[in-house]
Amino acid sequence: MSRVPSLSYERIIAALQRLGFSQIRQRGSHIRLQKQLSDRQLRITVPAHRPVKRSTLSRILKQAEVSLDDFLAPL
């Protein structure tokens, strides 16, 4: 497993959208994404920062239930 990179929010959102998330709204500097699973919805918030801190990206991936390797593949 590789180290979590520091990326801009545009690249993070693009990668999450390729993994099935869709942007539902933006309020200020926070962008809300959601993904419908068979039994529930996953909702995550991505801050519009350049770059997004590694620790923040790590928490986003954990909430999105996406492994780092799966996330880095579409990049």
HTML snippet that shows the backbone in 3Dmol.js (N, CA, C, O; Angstrom):
<script src="https://3Dmol.org/build/3Dmol-min.js"></script>
<div id="view" style="width:600px;height:400px;position:relative"></div>
<script>
const pdb = `
ATOM      1  N   MET A   1       0.843  -1.175   0.000  1.00  0.00           N
ATOM      2  CA  MET A   1       0.000   0.000   0.000  1.00  0.00           C
ATOM      3  C   MET A   1       0.882   1.229   0.000  1.00  0.00           C
ATOM      4  O   MET A   1       1.844   1.311   0.763  1.00  0.00           O
ATOM      5  N   SER A   2       0.556   2.186  -0.854  1.00  0.00           N
ATOM      6  CA  SER A   2       1.376   3.370  -0.971  1.00  0.00           C
ATOM      7  C   SER A   2       0.893   4.472  -0.031  1.00  0.00           C
ATOM      8  O   SER A   2      -0.146   4.350   0.618  1.00  0.00           O
ATOM      9  N   ARG A   3       1.648   5.512   0.021  1.00  0.00           N
ATOM     10  CA  ARG A   3       1.360   6.628   0.895  1.00  0.00           C
ATOM     11  C   ARG A   3       0.262   7.507   0.293  1.00  0.00           C
ATOM     12  O   ARG A   3       0.197   7.661  -0.927  1.00  0.00           O
ATOM     13  N   VAL A   4      -0.585   8.076   1.119  1.00  0.00           N
ATOM     14  CA  VAL A   4      -1.671   8.935   0.657  1.00  0.00           C
ATOM     15  C   VAL A   4      -1.060  10.211   0.069  1.00  0.00           C
ATOM     16  O   VAL A   4      -0.284  10.887   0.745  1.00  0.00           O
ATOM     17  N   PRO A   5      -1.398  10.548  -1.181  1.00  0.00           N
ATOM     18  CA  PRO A   5      -0.819  11.747  -1.795  1.00  0.00           C
ATOM     19  C   PRO A   5      -1.572  13.009  -1.375  1.00  0.00           C
ATOM     20  O   PRO A   5      -2.669  12.940  -0.822  1.00  0.00           O
ATOM     21  N   SER A   6      -0.973  14.138  -1.643  1.00  0.00           N
ATOM     22  CA  SER A   6      -1.613  15.424  -1.438  1.00  0.00           C
ATOM     23  C   SER A   6      -2.100  15.897  -2.805  1.00  0.00           C
ATOM     24  O   SER A   6      -1.289  16.189  -3.683  1.00  0.00           O
ATOM     25  N   LEU A   7      -3.419  15.974  -2.992  1.00  0.00           N
ATOM     26  CA  LEU A   7      -4.014  16.295  -4.288  1.00  0.00           C
ATOM     27  C   LEU A   7      -4.951  17.490  -4.164  1.00  0.00           C
ATOM     28  O   LEU A   7      -5.388  17.837  -3.067  1.00  0.00           O
ATOM     29  N   SER A   8      -5.252  18.112  -5.296  1.00  0.00           N
ATOM     30  CA  SER A   8      -6.243  19.182  -5.301  1.00  0.00           C
ATOM     31  C   SER A   8      -7.639  18.564  -5.252  1.00  0.00           C
ATOM     32  O   SER A   8      -7.831  17.396  -5.590  1.00  0.00           O
ATOM     33  N   TYR A   9      -8.588  19.357  -4.833  1.00  0.00           N
ATOM     34  CA  TYR A   9      -9.951  18.838  -4.705  1.00  0.00           C
ATOM     35  C   TYR A   9     -10.547  18.443  -6.050  1.00  0.00           C
ATOM     36  O   TYR A   9     -11.387  17.544  -6.104  1.00  0.00           O
ATOM     37  N   GLU A  10     -10.128  19.099  -7.148  1.00  0.00           N
ATOM     38  CA  GLU A  10     -10.654  18.738  -8.467  1.00  0.00           C
ATOM     39  C   GLU A  10     -10.292  17.300  -8.836  1.00  0.00           C
ATOM     40  O   GLU A  10     -11.128  16.554  -9.346  1.00  0.00           O
ATOM     41  N   ARG A  11      -9.051  16.921  -8.576  1.00  0.00           N
ATOM     42  CA  ARG A  11      -8.614  15.557  -8.892  1.00  0.00           C
ATOM     43  C   ARG A  11      -9.292  14.534  -7.997  1.00  0.00           C
ATOM     44  O   ARG A  11      -9.618  13.437  -8.452  1.00  0.00           O
ATOM     45  N   ILE A  12      -9.510  14.874  -6.728  1.00  0.00           N
ATOM     46  CA  ILE A  12     -10.185  13.971  -5.795  1.00  0.00           C
ATOM     47  C   ILE A  12     -11.623  13.729  -6.247  1.00  0.00           C
ATOM     48  O   ILE A  12     -12.083  12.588  -6.286  1.00  0.00           O
ATOM     49  N   ILE A  13     -12.326  14.800  -6.586  1.00  0.00           N
ATOM     50  CA  ILE A  13     -13.722  14.672  -7.021  1.00  0.00           C
ATOM     51  C   ILE A  13     -13.810  13.892  -8.321  1.00  0.00           C
ATOM     52  O   ILE A  13     -14.695  13.051  -8.476  1.00  0.00           O
ATOM     53  N   ALA A  14     -12.905  14.157  -9.260  1.00  0.00           N
ATOM     54  CA  ALA A  14     -12.919  13.430 -10.538  1.00  0.00           C
ATOM     55  C   ALA A  14     -12.715  11.931 -10.316  1.00  0.00           C
ATOM     56  O   ALA A  14     -13.399  11.115 -10.934  1.00  0.00           O
ATOM     57  N   ALA A  15     -11.783  11.567  -9.441  1.00  0.00           N
ATOM     58  CA  ALA A  15     -11.532  10.152  -9.162  1.00  0.00           C
ATOM     59  C   ALA A  15     -12.733   9.509  -8.473  1.00  0.00           C
ATOM     60  O   ALA A  15     -13.097   8.378  -8.795  1.00  0.00           O
ATOM     61  N   LEU A  16     -13.357  10.220  -7.523  1.00  0.00           N
ATOM     62  CA  LEU A  16     -14.530   9.671  -6.833  1.00  0.00           C
ATOM     63  C   LEU A  16     -15.722   9.533  -7.782  1.00  0.00           C
ATOM     64  O   LEU A  16     -16.508   8.594  -7.658  1.00  0.00           O
ATOM     65  N   GLN A  17     -15.855  10.459  -8.720  1.00  0.00           N
ATOM     66  CA  GLN A  17     -16.946  10.341  -9.688  1.00  0.00           C
ATOM     67  C   GLN A  17     -16.750   9.136 -10.589  1.00  0.00           C
ATOM     68  O   GLN A  17     -17.725   8.490 -10.971  1.00  0.00           O
ATOM     69  N   ARG A  18     -15.512   8.821 -10.938  1.00  0.00           N
ATOM     70  CA  ARG A  18     -15.247   7.616 -11.727  1.00  0.00           C
ATOM     71  C   ARG A  18     -15.540   6.346 -10.932  1.00  0.00           C
ATOM     72  O   ARG A  18     -15.750   5.281 -11.512  1.00  0.00           O
ATOM     73  N   LEU A  19     -15.553   6.462  -9.603  1.00  0.00           N
ATOM     74  CA  LEU A  19     -15.857   5.320  -8.739  1.00  0.00           C
ATOM     75  C   LEU A  19     -17.346   5.244  -8.374  1.00  0.00           C
ATOM     76  O   LEU A  19     -17.736   4.428  -7.538  1.00  0.00           O
ATOM     77  N   GLY A  20     -18.175   6.087  -8.993  1.00  0.00           N
ATOM     78  CA  GLY A  20     -19.616   5.987  -8.793  1.00  0.00           C
ATOM     79  C   GLY A  20     -20.252   7.076  -7.961  1.00  0.00           C
ATOM     80  O   GLY A  20     -21.468   7.058  -7.775  1.00  0.00           O
ATOM     81  N   PHE A  21     -19.494   8.014  -7.458  1.00  0.00           N
ATOM     82  CA  PHE A  21     -20.061   9.111  -6.678  1.00  0.00           C
ATOM     83  C   PHE A  21     -20.554  10.204  -7.609  1.00  0.00           C
ATOM     84  O   PHE A  21     -20.009  10.399  -8.696  1.00  0.00           O
ATOM     85  N   SER A  22     -21.580  10.912  -7.181  1.00  0.00           N
ATOM     86  CA  SER A  22     -22.074  12.051  -7.956  1.00  0.00           C
ATOM     87  C   SER A  22     -22.152  13.269  -7.037  1.00  0.00           C
ATOM     88  O   SER A  22     -22.446  13.160  -5.846  1.00  0.00           O
ATOM     89  N   GLN A  23     -21.880  14.423  -7.624  1.00  0.00           N
ATOM     90  CA  GLN A  23     -21.910  15.664  -6.858  1.00  0.00           C
ATOM     91  C   GLN A  23     -23.359  16.093  -6.716  1.00  0.00           C
ATOM     92  O   GLN A  23     -24.081  16.206  -7.707  1.00  0.00           O
ATOM     93  N   ILE A  24     -23.787  16.335  -5.470  1.00  0.00           N
ATOM     94  CA  ILE A  24     -25.179  16.721  -5.261  1.00  0.00           C
ATOM     95  C   ILE A  24     -25.324  18.199  -4.923  1.00  0.00           C
ATOM     96  O   ILE A  24     -26.355  18.800  -5.224  1.00  0.00           O
ATOM     97  N   ARG A  25     -24.312  18.794  -4.304  1.00  0.00           N
ATOM     98  CA  ARG A  25     -24.396  20.226  -4.013  1.00  0.00           C
ATOM     99  C   ARG A  25     -23.053  20.759  -3.571  1.00  0.00           C
ATOM    100  O   ARG A  25     -22.132  20.006  -3.256  1.00  0.00           O
ATOM    101  N   GLN A  26     -22.963  22.081  -3.557  1.00  0.00           N
ATOM    102  CA  GLN A  26     -21.795  22.752  -3.016  1.00  0.00           C
ATOM    103  C   GLN A  26     -22.283  23.928  -2.198  1.00  0.00           C
ATOM    104  O   GLN A  26     -23.146  24.690  -2.633  1.00  0.00           O
ATOM    105  N   ARG A  27     -21.734  24.064  -1.029  1.00  0.00           N
ATOM    106  CA  ARG A  27     -22.085  25.177  -0.162  1.00  0.00           C
ATOM    107  C   ARG A  27     -20.784  25.781   0.331  1.00  0.00           C
ATOM    108  O   ARG A  27     -20.070  25.174   1.130  1.00  0.00           O
ATOM    109  N   GLY A  28     -20.483  26.959  -0.140  1.00  0.00           N
ATOM    110  CA  GLY A  28     -19.221  27.594   0.221  1.00  0.00           C
ATOM    111  C   GLY A  28     -18.061  26.806  -0.343  1.00  0.00           C
ATOM    112  O   GLY A  28     -18.008  26.539  -1.544  1.00  0.00           O
ATOM    113  N   SER A  29     -17.142  26.438   0.510  1.00  0.00           N
ATOM    114  CA  SER A  29     -15.955  25.705   0.049  1.00  0.00           C
ATOM    115  C   SER A  29     -16.051  24.213   0.336  1.00  0.00           C
ATOM    116  O   SER A  29     -15.025  23.539   0.433  1.00  0.00           O
ATOM    117  N   HIS A  30     -17.253  23.692   0.471  1.00  0.00           N
ATOM    118  CA  HIS A  30     -17.439  22.267   0.716  1.00  0.00           C
ATOM    119  C   HIS A  30     -18.348  21.662  -0.340  1.00  0.00           C
ATOM    120  O   HIS A  30     -19.436  22.174  -0.601  1.00  0.00           O
ATOM    121  N   ILE A  31     -17.899  20.580  -0.941  1.00  0.00           N
ATOM    122  CA  ILE A  31     -18.624  19.914  -2.012  1.00  0.00           C
ATOM    123  C   ILE A  31     -19.131  18.582  -1.478  1.00  0.00           C
ATOM    124  O   ILE A  31     -18.368  17.793  -0.921  1.00  0.00           O
ATOM    125  N   ARG A  32     -20.424  18.341  -1.652  1.00  0.00           N
ATOM    126  CA  ARG A  32     -21.056  17.126  -1.142  1.00  0.00           C
ATOM    127  C   ARG A  32     -21.220  16.128  -2.285  1.00  0.00           C
ATOM    128  O   ARG A  32     -21.740  16.467  -3.348  1.00  0.00           O
ATOM    129  N   LEU A  33     -20.772  14.897  -2.054  1.00  0.00           N
ATOM    130  CA  LEU A  33     -20.919  13.815  -3.021  1.00  0.00           C
ATOM    131  C   LEU A  33     -21.707  12.686  -2.384  1.00  0.00           C
ATOM    132  O   LEU A  33     -21.725  12.531  -1.162  1.00  0.00           O
ATOM    133  N   GLN A  34     -22.356  11.902  -3.226  1.00  0.00           N
ATOM    134  CA  GLN A  34     -23.131  10.778  -2.708  1.00  0.00           C
ATOM    135  C   GLN A  34     -23.061   9.613  -3.682  1.00  0.00           C
ATOM    136  O   GLN A  34     -22.895   9.791  -4.888  1.00  0.00           O
ATOM    137  N   LYS A  35     -23.194   8.407  -3.120  1.00  0.00           N
ATOM    138  CA  LYS A  35     -23.211   7.181  -3.918  1.00  0.00           C
ATOM    139  C   LYS A  35     -24.300   6.286  -3.344  1.00  0.00           C
ATOM    140  O   LYS A  35     -24.368   6.068  -2.135  1.00  0.00           O
ATOM    141  N   GLN A  36     -25.148   5.771  -4.222  1.00  0.00           N
ATOM    142  CA  GLN A  36     -26.231   4.893  -3.796  1.00  0.00           C
ATOM    143  C   GLN A  36     -25.750   3.448  -3.835  1.00  0.00           C
ATOM    144  O   GLN A  36     -25.351   2.951  -4.889  1.00  0.00           O
ATOM    145  N   LEU A  37     -25.788   2.779  -2.701  1.00  0.00           N
ATOM    146  CA  LEU A  37     -25.506   1.355  -2.616  1.00  0.00           C
ATOM    147  C   LEU A  37     -26.839   0.621  -2.549  1.00  0.00           C
ATOM    148  O   LEU A  37     -27.894   1.253  -2.477  1.00  0.00           O
ATOM    149  N   SER A  38     -26.799  -0.683  -2.572  1.00  0.00           N
ATOM    150  CA  SER A  38     -28.043  -1.447  -2.564  1.00  0.00           C
ATOM    151  C   SER A  38     -28.860  -1.236  -1.291  1.00  0.00           C
ATOM    152  O   SER A  38     -30.090  -1.226  -1.345  1.00  0.00           O
ATOM    153  N   ASP A  39     -28.197  -1.068  -0.155  1.00  0.00           N
ATOM    154  CA  ASP A  39     -28.918  -0.956   1.104  1.00  0.00           C
ATOM    155  C   ASP A  39     -28.805   0.399   1.795  1.00  0.00           C
ATOM    156  O   ASP A  39     -29.479   0.635   2.797  1.00  0.00           O
ATOM    157  N   ARG A  40     -27.958   1.299   1.272  1.00  0.00           N
ATOM    158  CA  ARG A  40     -27.758   2.600   1.926  1.00  0.00           C
ATOM    159  C   ARG A  40     -27.087   3.582   0.970  1.00  0.00           C
ATOM    160  O   ARG A  40     -26.703   3.235  -0.147  1.00  0.00           O
ATOM    161  N   GLN A  41     -26.962   4.810   1.444  1.00  0.00           N
ATOM    162  CA  GLN A  41     -26.277   5.843   0.680  1.00  0.00           C
ATOM    163  C   GLN A  41     -25.007   6.237   1.411  1.00  0.00           C
ATOM    164  O   GLN A  41     -24.990   6.344   2.638  1.00  0.00           O
ATOM    165  N   LEU A  42     -23.948   6.452   0.651  1.00  0.00           N
ATOM    166  CA  LEU A  42     -22.723   6.996   1.209  1.00  0.00           C
ATOM    167  C   LEU A  42     -22.685   8.474   0.869  1.00  0.00           C
ATOM    168  O   LEU A  42     -22.825   8.841  -0.298  1.00  0.00           O
ATOM    169  N   ARG A  43     -22.502   9.319   1.853  1.00  0.00           N
ATOM    170  CA  ARG A  43     -22.404  10.763   1.636  1.00  0.00           C
ATOM    171  C   ARG A  43     -21.085  11.245   2.221  1.00  0.00           C
ATOM    172  O   ARG A  43     -20.751  10.960   3.371  1.00  0.00           O
ATOM    173  N   ILE A  44     -20.350  11.975   1.406  1.00  0.00           N
ATOM    174  CA  ILE A  44     -19.069  12.503   1.864  1.00  0.00           C
ATOM    175  C   ILE A  44     -18.963  13.969   1.487  1.00  0.00           C
ATOM    176  O   ILE A  44     -19.636  14.437   0.568  1.00  0.00           O
ATOM    177  N   THR A  45     -18.121  14.681   2.196  1.00  0.00           N
ATOM    178  CA  THR A  45     -17.876  16.088   1.937  1.00  0.00           C
ATOM    179  C   THR A  45     -16.398  16.268   1.622  1.00  0.00           C
ATOM    180  O   THR A  45     -15.528  15.786   2.347  1.00  0.00           O
ATOM    181  N   VAL A  46     -16.131  16.972   0.524  1.00  0.00           N
ATOM    182  CA  VAL A  46     -14.760  17.248   0.115  1.00  0.00           C
ATOM    183  C   VAL A  46     -14.552  18.753   0.210  1.00  0.00           C
ATOM    184  O   VAL A  46     -15.315  19.511  -0.388  1.00  0.00           O
ATOM    185  N   PRO A  47     -13.536  19.210   0.950  1.00  0.00           N
ATOM    186  CA  PRO A  47     -13.269  20.644   1.013  1.00  0.00           C
ATOM    187  C   PRO A  47     -12.606  21.118  -0.274  1.00  0.00           C
ATOM    188  O   PRO A  47     -11.762  20.419  -0.836  1.00  0.00           O
ATOM    189  N   ALA A  48     -12.982  22.293  -0.736  1.00  0.00           N
ATOM    190  CA  ALA A  48     -12.412  22.854  -1.965  1.00  0.00           C
ATOM    191  C   ALA A  48     -11.099  23.551  -1.631  1.00  0.00           C
ATOM    192  O   ALA A  48     -11.023  24.779  -1.607  1.00  0.00           O
ATOM    193  N   HIS A  49     -10.075  22.756  -1.377  1.00  0.00           N
ATOM    194  CA  HIS A  49      -8.746  23.266  -1.026  1.00  0.00           C
ATOM    195  C   HIS A  49      -7.730  22.789  -2.045  1.00  0.00           C
ATOM    196  O   HIS A  49      -7.887  21.733  -2.657  1.00  0.00           O
ATOM    197  N   ARG A  50      -6.695  23.579  -2.213  1.00  0.00           N
ATOM    198  CA  ARG A  50      -5.578  23.176  -3.073  1.00  0.00           C
ATOM    199  C   ARG A  50      -4.305  23.315  -2.265  1.00  0.00           C
ATOM    200  O   ARG A  50      -3.900  24.446  -1.996  1.00  0.00           O
ATOM    201  N   PRO A  51      -3.677  22.291  -1.878  1.00  0.00           N
ATOM    202  CA  PRO A  51      -4.086  20.897  -1.928  1.00  0.00           C
ATOM    203  C   PRO A  51      -4.897  20.518  -0.687  1.00  0.00           C
ATOM    204  O   PRO A  51      -4.888  21.227   0.320  1.00  0.00           O
ATOM    205  N   VAL A  52      -5.589  19.398  -0.780  1.00  0.00           N
ATOM    206  CA  VAL A  52      -6.286  18.823   0.369  1.00  0.00           C
ATOM    207  C   VAL A  52      -5.235  18.076   1.180  1.00  0.00           C
ATOM    208  O   VAL A  52      -4.431  17.329   0.622  1.00  0.00           O
ATOM    209  N   LYS A  53      -5.239  18.273   2.483  1.00  0.00           N
ATOM    210  CA  LYS A  53      -4.256  17.607   3.337  1.00  0.00           C
ATOM    211  C   LYS A  53      -4.353  16.090   3.204  1.00  0.00           C
ATOM    212  O   LYS A  53      -5.421  15.543   2.929  1.00  0.00           O
ATOM    213  N   ARG A  54      -3.240  15.435   3.402  1.00  0.00           N
ATOM    214  CA  ARG A  54      -3.210  13.969   3.330  1.00  0.00           C
ATOM    215  C   ARG A  54      -4.123  13.334   4.365  1.00  0.00           C
ATOM    216  O   ARG A  54      -4.813  12.357   4.074  1.00  0.00           O
ATOM    217  N   SER A  55      -4.130  13.880   5.561  1.00  0.00           N
ATOM    218  CA  SER A  55      -4.979  13.309   6.613  1.00  0.00           C
ATOM    219  C   SER A  55      -6.456  13.483   6.273  1.00  0.00           C
ATOM    220  O   SER A  55      -7.263  12.601   6.567  1.00  0.00           O
ATOM    221  N   THR A  56      -6.816  14.597   5.663  1.00  0.00           N
ATOM    222  CA  THR A  56      -8.201  14.825   5.253  1.00  0.00           C
ATOM    223  C   THR A  56      -8.585  13.849   4.147  1.00  0.00           C
ATOM    224  O   THR A  56      -9.674  13.276   4.177  1.00  0.00           O
ATOM    225  N   LEU A  57      -7.707  13.658   3.178  1.00  0.00           N
ATOM    226  CA  LEU A  57      -7.974  12.712   2.098  1.00  0.00           C
ATOM    227  C   LEU A  57      -8.110  11.294   2.647  1.00  0.00           C
ATOM    228  O   LEU A  57      -8.953  10.527   2.180  1.00  0.00           O
ATOM    229  N   SER A  58      -7.303  10.948   3.618  1.00  0.00           N
ATOM    230  CA  SER A  58      -7.390   9.624   4.234  1.00  0.00           C
ATOM    231  C   SER A  58      -8.763   9.420   4.876  1.00  0.00           C
ATOM    232  O   SER A  58      -9.354   8.348   4.741  1.00  0.00           O
ATOM    233  N   ARG A  59      -9.273  10.433   5.571  1.00  0.00           N
ATOM    234  CA  ARG A  59     -10.602  10.338   6.206  1.00  0.00           C
ATOM    235  C   ARG A  59     -11.712  10.268   5.152  1.00  0.00           C
ATOM    236  O   ARG A  59     -12.697   9.554   5.335  1.00  0.00           O
ATOM    237  N   ILE A  60     -11.551  11.010   4.049  1.00  0.00           N
ATOM    238  CA  ILE A  60     -12.540  10.972   2.969  1.00  0.00           C
ATOM    239  C   ILE A  60     -12.623   9.564   2.391  1.00  0.00           C
ATOM    240  O   ILE A  60     -13.717   9.045   2.168  1.00  0.00           O
ATOM    241  N   LEU A  61     -11.478   8.950   2.150  1.00  0.00           N
ATOM    242  CA  LEU A  61     -11.447   7.602   1.587  1.00  0.00           C
ATOM    243  C   LEU A  61     -12.059   6.587   2.548  1.00  0.00           C
ATOM    244  O   LEU A  61     -12.731   5.647   2.126  1.00  0.00           O
ATOM    245  N   LYS A  62     -11.820   6.785   3.836  1.00  0.00           N
ATOM    246  CA  LYS A  62     -12.402   5.879   4.833  1.00  0.00           C
ATOM    247  C   LYS A  62     -13.919   6.009   4.854  1.00  0.00           C
ATOM    248  O   LYS A  62     -14.620   4.999   4.916  1.00  0.00           O
ATOM    249  N   GLN A  63     -14.438   7.230   4.804  1.00  0.00           N
ATOM    250  CA  GLN A  63     -15.877   7.451   4.789  1.00  0.00           C
ATOM    251  C   GLN A  63     -16.504   6.939   3.499  1.00  0.00           C
ATOM    252  O   GLN A  63     -17.642   6.467   3.502  1.00  0.00           O
ATOM    253  N   ALA A  64     -15.761   7.030   2.390  1.00  0.00           N
ATOM    254  CA  ALA A  64     -16.262   6.578   1.091  1.00  0.00           C
ATOM    255  C   ALA A  64     -16.128   5.070   0.929  1.00  0.00           C
ATOM    256  O   ALA A  64     -16.616   4.504  -0.050  1.00  0.00           O
ATOM    257  N   GLU A  65     -15.475   4.424   1.874  1.00  0.00           N
ATOM    258  CA  GLU A  65     -15.239   2.978   1.834  1.00  0.00           C
ATOM    259  C   GLU A  65     -14.492   2.570   0.563  1.00  0.00           C
ATOM    260  O   GLU A  65     -14.840   1.599  -0.109  1.00  0.00           O
ATOM    261  N   VAL A  66     -13.451   3.351   0.262  1.00  0.00           N
ATOM    262  CA  VAL A  66     -12.620   3.123  -0.919  1.00  0.00           C
ATOM    263  C   VAL A  66     -11.190   2.914  -0.449  1.00  0.00           C
ATOM    264  O   VAL A  66     -10.685   3.683   0.369  1.00  0.00           O
ATOM    265  N   SER A  67     -10.536   1.880  -0.961  1.00  0.00           N
ATOM    266  CA  SER A  67      -9.136   1.659  -0.613  1.00  0.00           C
ATOM    267  C   SER A  67      -8.263   2.648  -1.380  1.00  0.00           C
ATOM    268  O   SER A  67      -8.668   3.165  -2.422  1.00  0.00           O
ATOM    269  N   LEU A  68      -7.091   2.903  -0.873  1.00  0.00           N
ATOM    270  CA  LEU A  68      -6.170   3.832  -1.524  1.00  0.00           C
ATOM    271  C   LEU A  68      -5.801   3.359  -2.921  1.00  0.00           C
ATOM    272  O   LEU A  68      -5.720   4.166  -3.848  1.00  0.00           O
ATOM    273  N   ASP A  69      -5.576   2.061  -3.082  1.00  0.00           N
ATOM    274  CA  ASP A  69      -5.220   1.528  -4.389  1.00  0.00           C
ATOM    275  C   ASP A  69      -6.355   1.696  -5.402  1.00  0.00           C
ATOM    276  O   ASP A  69      -6.107   2.030  -6.561  1.00  0.00           O
ATOM    277  N   ASP A  70      -7.597   1.465  -4.971  1.00  0.00           N
ATOM    278  CA  ASP A  70      -8.747   1.662  -5.856  1.00  0.00           C
ATOM    279  C   ASP A  70      -8.911   3.131  -6.218  1.00  0.00           C
ATOM    280  O   ASP A  70      -9.299   3.459  -7.339  1.00  0.00           O
ATOM    281  N   PHE A  71      -8.617   4.008  -5.275  1.00  0.00           N
ATOM    282  CA  PHE A  71      -8.741   5.442  -5.510  1.00  0.00           C
ATOM    283  C   PHE A  71      -7.670   5.929  -6.485  1.00  0.00           C
ATOM    284  O   PHE A  71      -7.949   6.752  -7.357  1.00  0.00           O
ATOM    285  N   LEU A  72      -6.456   5.425  -6.339  1.00  0.00           N
ATOM    286  CA  LEU A  72      -5.356   5.894  -7.187  1.00  0.00           C
ATOM    287  C   LEU A  72      -5.418   5.319  -8.596  1.00  0.00           C
ATOM    288  O   LEU A  72      -4.818   5.893  -9.506  1.00  0.00           O
ATOM    289  N   ALA A  73      -6.112   4.221  -8.811  1.00  0.00           N
ATOM    290  CA  ALA A  73      -6.178   3.590 -10.141  1.00  0.00           C
ATOM    291  C   ALA A  73      -6.747   4.523 -11.208  1.00  0.00           C
ATOM    292  O   ALA A  73      -6.157   4.612 -12.285  1.00  0.00           O
ATOM    293  N   PRO A  74      -7.881   5.238 -10.967  1.00  0.00           N
ATOM    294  CA  PRO A  74      -8.401   6.114 -12.022  1.00  0.00           C
ATOM    295  C   PRO A  74      -7.574   7.362 -12.257  1.00  0.00           C
ATOM    296  O   PRO A  74      -7.739   8.015 -13.288  1.00  0.00           O
ATOM    297  N   LEU A  75      -6.695   7.715 -11.342  1.00  0.00           N
ATOM    298  CA  LEU A  75      -5.865   8.914 -11.534  1.00  0.00           C
ATOM    299  C   LEU A  75      -4.851   8.607 -12.582  1.00  0.00           C
ATOM    300  O   LEU A  75      -4.034   9.464 -12.920  1.00  0.00           O
TER     301      LEU A  75
END
`;
const viewer = $3Dmol.createViewer("view");
viewer.addModel(pdb, "pdb");
viewer.setStyle({}, {cartoon: {color: "spectrum"}});
viewer.zoomTo();
viewer.render();
</script>
